[in-house]
Amino acid sequence: MLDPALLRNNPAELAERLRVSRGFELDVSRIESLEAERKHIQVRTQELQSLRNSKSKEIGQLMGRATRHIAEEDYDQADFYAAQVEGIKAEVAAFGDELKVSETRLDELRAEIESIALGIPNVPDASVPVGKDEADNIEQHRWGTPRAFDFEVKDHVELGARNGWLDGDTAAKISGARFTVLRGKLARLHRALAQFMLDLHTDTHGYEETNVPLLVNADSMRGTGQLPKFEDDLFATEVGDGEAAHRRYLIPTSEVPLTNIVRDEILDAERLPLRMTAHSMCFRAEAGSHGRDTRGMIRQHQFEKVELVSIATPEESADEHERMTRCAEVVLESLGLPYRKVLLCTGDMGFGAIKTYDLEVWLPSQDSYREISSCSNCGDFQARRMQARWRNPATGKPELVHTLNGSGVAVGRALIAVMENYQNADGSIDVPEALRGYMGGVERIA
């Protein structure tokens, strides 16, 4: 969520920035109308609340006097004060209904303004190129040289199906489209990739391994920006009926539970940057992506990913973003997979990001680079939703942290890249040297 002051004080300026950078249309007239009414109602509500408080105090004082006169058996004076109390109570009752209406309307206005604010994307960093889509992204560099094959290249589906390793038909029977069953040595290679990434990020890069829930509540989804805007992309569970029903969401990425660990917390400066990593299942409905990358494991409803999350101070978040992206690059370099690093333009960035780098791995069957990691700095956008703060030792006051997240990397897509880049003419697949220790020393699967 953006700073409410931007929405309250400069909606027209904010609207123009979002229109140019994000192609997002902000209804300025609606916001100004709501804010004007909110200010008017808030002033009147505060006046009535102040009047109620002063009258309550006055009633207390009069009742105290009446009690003292009763104790002194001066009943006439006691009755006098009691009559004054009744008069003031009648006065309070007269404006009580207006106060209730004002408080109710103020809550409605605040909820509507917040609903609008929750749907506004983050404002891109000044270093992000302005553009409409991926065609306007800027390549930063490439690593590795794509392999030249002297035989016809097979894609990962063909390589997996030949040996019964990758079985989409059985998965469809069990669960439906966009699920996959992995078997045998390919399943072990998939597991090896996840273990290798976790070990690299914990032992070498200093991230703390964290095991997180796969089901989270709505507050957690709202905190990282999945709700309310992207609810159609989520899988949800519901237990119970009516008011007793409890709704939880399957995580689309472990960014959600990892980042929400610091929700409603005030962190000591000594703990920052706080770096966490988790290997988890991820679940996405992929609404609106029908027909795109549905073959094989490119775009699945269920997949695995090793996630990186950092909680940092505003001053260190830019450097932390570069560091996180580099950690993801090391994964691909250690596996010997050619890739390129791309700076996303404003129109291609995620909802909550101020700046994003994508890493795209080379897939021989597609003769192109495809996304395997996305590393984003979200600034204080998520932190404001979560009220995640740190205590600045310079001021002694709590301030919003910056949150960062990145894939380190997507396990399924790494498996695809290894299969295709390390394939042999006979359909066997060489095991990258970095993974052989996790494969019991096996150098080739066939």
MOGI-V379218 format. One record per residue. RES is the residue in one letter. PHI is phi in degrees with one decimal (999 if undefined). PSI is psi in degrees with one decimal (* if undefined). Layout:
# MOGI-V379218
((RES;PHI;PSI) (RES;PHI;PSI))
This chain:
# MOGI-V379218
((M;999;139.0) (L;-76.0;163.4) (D;-58.5;122.5) (P;-56.0;-26.3) (A;-62.1;-34.1) (L;-63.8;-42.7) (L;-72.3;-35.1) (R;-79.7;-40.6) (N;-100.8;-29.4) (N;-134.6;54.5) (P;-63.3;-36.1) (A;-67.3;-43.2) (E;-64.4;-42.6) (L;-63.0;-41.9) (A;-60.4;-40.6) (E;-67.5;-41.5) (R;-61.9;-42.3) (L;-71.0;-34.6) (R;-65.9;-45.2) (V;-69.8;-44.1) (S;-85.9;-38.7) (R;-112.0;-12.2) (G;68.6;24.7) (F;-98.6;128.9) (E;-98.5;115.5) (L;-99.2;127.2) (D;-78.9;88.0) (V;-64.9;-42.0) (S;-62.5;-38.5) (R;-65.6;-43.3) (I;-63.5;-45.9) (E;-62.9;-38.8) (S;-64.5;-45.9) (L;-64.3;-41.2) (E;-66.6;-39.5) (A;-63.5;-44.0) (E;-66.6;-39.8) (R;-60.5;-45.6) (K;-61.5;-44.1) (H;-63.1;-48.2) (I;-65.7;-37.7) (Q;-65.6;-42.3) (V;-61.6;-46.7) (R;-65.8;-39.2) (T;-62.4;-44.1) (Q;-64.5;-37.3) (E;-61.6;-47.0) (L;-67.5;-38.7) (Q;-65.4;-40.6) (S;-64.6;-41.9) (L;-64.0;-42.4) (R;-61.3;-42.9) (N;-64.9;-42.8) (S;-67.0;-38.4) (K;-68.1;-37.4) (S;-63.3;-40.1) (K;-64.4;-41.4) (E;-64.5;-40.6) (I;-60.9;-43.1) (G;-60.2;-42.1) (Q;-65.9;-43.3) (L;-65.7;-39.5) (M;-66.2;-33.7) (G;-64.4;-41.8) (R;-64.7;-42.4) (A;-60.9;-40.2) (T;-63.9;-40.8) (R;-63.9;-41.0) (H;-69.4;-32.4) (I;-64.3;-41.8) (A;-62.5;-31.4) (E;-89.2;3.7) (E;61.1;27.1) (D;-96.1;77.4) (Y;-71.6;-30.0) (D;-62.5;-45.6) (Q;-67.8;-36.3) (A;-62.4;-42.8) (D;-64.5;-34.3) (F;-60.8;-48.0) (Y;-68.4;-35.8) (A;-63.2;-38.7) (A;-65.2;-39.2) (Q;-62.6;-39.1) (V;-60.0;-45.9) (E;-63.3;-36.9) (G;-64.6;-42.2) (I;-68.9;-38.4) (K;-60.2;-39.6) (A;-64.4;-37.3) (E;-65.3;-42.7) (V;-63.9;-41.6) (A;-62.9;-31.3) (A;-64.6;-38.0) (F;-102.0;1.3) (G;-62.8;-40.9) (D;-65.1;-39.5) (E;-63.1;-39.8) (L;-63.2;-43.3) (K;-61.3;-44.1) (V;-62.4;-43.2) (S;-64.1;-43.2) (E;-64.8;-40.8) (T;-64.4;-45.0) (R;-66.5;-37.3) (L;-63.3;-41.0) (D;-62.6;-40.5) (E;-63.8;-43.4) (L;-65.1;-44.2) (R;-62.1;-40.2) (A;-65.2;-39.5) (E;-69.4;-40.7) (I;-64.5;-41.3) (E;-65.0;-38.7) (S;-60.8;-41.4) (I;-64.6;-44.5) (A;-61.9;-37.3) (L;-67.6;-19.3) (G;-96.7;3.0) (I;-92.7;127.8) (P;-72.0;165.7) (N;-69.6;154.1) (V;-86.8;124.1) (P;-62.1;151.2) (D;-65.1;153.2) (A;-62.0;-22.6) (S;-82.7;-3.9) (V;-86.7;129.6) (P;-68.3;139.8) (V;-77.7;132.1) (G;-169.3;169.5) (K;-93.6;-39.1) (D;-153.6;-168.1) (E;-61.3;-20.3) (A;-66.1;-20.5) (D;-99.4;5.3) (N;-68.9;156.4) (I;-117.5;119.7) (E;-68.9;133.7) (Q;-94.1;-47.8) (H;-168.3;168.3) (R;-122.6;151.6) (W;-131.1;135.6) (G;82.3;158.2) (T;-114.4;124.0) (P;-54.9;138.3) (R;-69.5;138.8) (A;-92.1;117.8) (F;-93.7;143.1) (D;-104.5;21.7) (F;-146.0;168.6) (E;-70.8;122.9) (V;-73.3;138.0) (K;-105.2;150.4) (D;-85.1;175.5) (H;-66.5;-27.7) (V;-68.0;-46.0) (E;-62.8;-44.1) (L;-62.6;-40.7) (G;-75.3;-39.8) (A;-67.7;-31.6) (R;-56.9;-33.7) (N;-110.2;4.9) (G;72.4;13.9) (W;-73.8;-39.2) (L;-117.8;113.9) (D;-127.1;98.3) (G;-80.3;-29.7) (D;-65.3;-45.5) (T;-65.5;-39.0) (A;-62.7;-39.0) (A;-65.0;-38.1) (K;-63.1;-38.8) (I;-78.2;-44.3) (S;-128.3;-24.3) (G;117.2;-171.1) (A;-68.7;155.7) (R;67.5;35.6) (F;-130.1;157.2) (T;-140.1;139.9) (V;-101.0;126.9) (L;-107.4;141.2) (R;-131.0;160.7) (G;55.7;-134.9) (K;-67.4;-28.1) (L;-71.2;-38.2) (A;-62.7;-38.2) (R;-68.8;-37.9) (L;-63.3;-39.4) (H;-60.7;-46.2) (R;-64.0;-39.8) (A;-61.0;-40.1) (L;-60.1;-45.7) (A;-63.8;-43.7) (Q;-64.6;-40.9) (F;-60.5;-45.4) (M;-63.8;-44.2) (L;-60.9;-45.6) (D;-62.4;-41.1) (L;-63.2;-45.4) (H;-73.1;-30.7) (T;-84.8;-50.4) (D;-75.3;-36.3) (T;-99.7;-42.0) (H;-97.9;-8.0) (G;81.4;18.8) (Y;-82.6;147.8) (E;-88.8;121.9) (E;-66.4;133.8) (T;-137.0;133.2) (N;-105.2;122.5) (V;-120.6;158.7) (P;-65.4;147.7) (L;-91.3;-14.8) (L;-110.8;129.9) (V;-131.9;162.3) (N;-86.2;174.6) (A;-64.3;-34.0) (D;-60.0;-38.4) (S;-68.4;-42.7) (M;-65.1;-36.9) (R;-69.4;-35.2) (G;-62.7;-37.5) (T;-98.6;2.5) (G;98.2;2.6) (Q;-71.9;-33.0) (L;-110.7;144.9) (P;-91.1;-8.7) (K;-64.2;-37.4) (F;-111.8;30.3) (E;-60.6;-32.2) (D;-66.6;-18.1) (D;-90.6;-0.1) (L;-106.3;149.5) (F;-96.1;135.5) (A;-127.2;152.3) (T;-120.1;151.3) (E;-141.6;129.2) (V;-120.4;133.8) (G;93.3;173.7) (D;-125.6;154.6) (G;59.0;-137.9) (E;-67.1;-20.2) (A;-84.9;-5.5) (A;-64.3;138.6) (H;-121.8;120.2) (R;-104.2;130.4) (R;-130.0;157.3) (Y;-117.6;139.5) (L;-74.8;132.8) (I;-68.2;136.3) (P;-81.4;-15.6) (T;-168.5;149.7) (S;-74.5;-0.7) (E;-52.7;-37.3) (V;-63.7;-58.8) (P;-68.4;-35.4) (L;-61.7;-48.8) (T;-67.1;-36.9) (N;-73.2;-6.9) (I;-56.5;-33.0) (V;-98.0;8.9) (R;-61.6;135.8) (D;60.6;25.5) (E;-112.1;153.0) (I;-117.6;111.4) (L;-91.1;144.2) (D;-72.5;145.4) (A;-58.6;-30.6) (E;-65.5;-20.3) (R;-84.2;-9.0) (L;-102.7;144.7) (P;-72.4;140.1) (L;-95.4;116.4) (R;-114.1;126.3) (M;-131.6;149.0) (T;-137.6;148.2) (A;-148.1;142.6) (H;-102.6;124.0) (S;-149.8;161.3) (M;-68.9;149.7) (C;-132.0;145.4) (F;-131.1;125.9) (R;-139.6;133.4) (A;-72.7;-22.3) (E;54.7;43.9) (A;-61.9;134.1) (G;84.7;2.6) (S;-111.6;24.1) (H;-60.7;135.7) (G;84.8;-5.4) (R;-106.5;120.8) (D;55.8;35.7) (T;-85.0;-10.9) (R;-78.9;127.8) (G;71.5;-140.2) (M;-107.0;12.0) (I;-64.3;-46.8) (R;-133.3;101.4) (Q;-115.2;156.8) (H;-73.6;-29.7) (Q;-129.6;128.3) (F;-152.9;172.3) (E;-117.3;147.9) (K;-149.8;145.7) (V;-101.2;116.4) (E;-102.7;147.7) (L;-117.6;132.4) (V;-134.2;135.4) (S;-126.9;138.8) (I;-112.9;121.1) (A;-137.0;166.1) (T;-76.1;158.4) (P;-56.9;-35.3) (E;-69.9;-28.2) (E;-104.0;-2.6) (S;-68.0;-34.6) (A;-64.0;-44.7) (D;-66.8;-37.1) (E;-64.4;-33.9) (H;-64.1;-44.5) (E;-63.7;-41.1) (R;-64.0;-45.8) (M;-60.6;-44.1) (T;-62.1;-39.6) (R;-63.6;-36.8) (C;-61.4;-39.6) (A;-69.2;-37.0) (E;-61.5;-39.3) (V;-61.0;-34.3) (V;-57.1;-50.6) (L;-68.1;-39.1) (E;-66.3;-39.2) (S;-64.6;-29.9) (L;-87.7;-4.7) (G;69.8;33.0) (L;-102.8;119.4) (P;-61.6;140.7) (Y;-152.2;170.3) (R;-134.1;149.8) (K;-104.1;131.9) (V;-127.8;134.5) (L;-91.3;119.5) (L;-74.8;143.3) (C;-79.8;171.9) (T;-59.4;-36.6) (G;-78.7;-12.4) (D;-108.1;-3.4) (M;-77.1;156.9) (G;-68.5;162.3) (F;-53.4;-44.2) (G;-97.0;-1.1) (A;-88.0;149.1) (I;-100.9;-20.7) (K;-161.3;138.5) (T;-140.5;135.1) (Y;-108.4;135.7) (D;-106.4;141.6) (L;-106.6;129.3) (E;-118.4;122.2) (V;-92.4;150.0) (W;-78.2;127.1) (L;-115.4;108.9) (P;-56.9;-38.7) (S;-65.8;-25.6) (Q;-101.9;-5.2) (D;51.9;41.1) (S;-159.3;167.8) (Y;-91.7;136.4) (R;-127.9;144.5) (E;-58.0;133.7) (I;-130.1;-15.6) (S;-152.1;142.5) (S;-133.2;122.5) (C;-118.5;120.7) (S;-125.9;142.9) (N;-101.2;121.0) (C;-98.9;3.9) (G;57.5;-139.1) (D;-99.1;13.7) (F;-60.5;-51.2) (Q;-73.8;-38.1) (A;-60.1;-36.7) (R;-67.0;-39.2) (R;-63.5;-39.8) (M;-89.7;-11.1) (Q;54.4;48.8) (A;-95.7;119.9) (R;-134.8;167.5) (W;-131.7;155.4) (R;-94.7;111.9) (N;-72.8;115.4) (P;-64.0;-21.7) (A;-72.3;-30.8) (T;-113.6;-20.0) (G;75.5;5.5) (K;-108.7;151.1) (P;-71.2;136.9) (E;-134.2;156.4) (L;-67.2;139.0) (V;-82.1;173.8) (H;-108.3;142.3) (T;-115.7;142.7) (L;-134.8;147.8) (N;-146.4;151.3) (G;-161.6;154.3) (S;-82.7;132.0) (G;-128.6;40.8) (V;-134.9;-170.3) (A;-64.6;120.9) (V;-68.4;-45.5) (G;-61.0;-42.8) (R;-71.2;-31.2) (A;-65.2;-39.0) (L;-61.8;-44.7) (I;-58.0;-46.4) (A;-64.3;-41.2) (V;-64.3;-46.6) (M;-56.7;-47.2) (E;-76.8;-38.9) (N;-77.9;-24.5) (Y;-107.9;16.9) (Q;-74.6;154.4) (N;-118.1;166.6) (A;-60.5;-30.1) (D;-86.0;5.9) (G;90.7;-6.2) (S;-74.8;164.8) (I;-131.1;123.6) (D;-71.8;143.1) (V;-91.9;123.7) (P;-54.8;145.0) (E;-56.2;-37.1) (A;-63.6;-20.2) (L;-101.1;-8.1) (R;-65.2;-32.9) (G;-65.4;-26.5) (Y;-87.2;-8.2) (M;-110.8;18.6) (G;67.1;27.7) (G;84.9;0.5) (V;-64.7;132.1) (E;-102.6;-18.8) (R;-150.7;137.8) (I;-109.4;137.4) (A;-152.4;*))
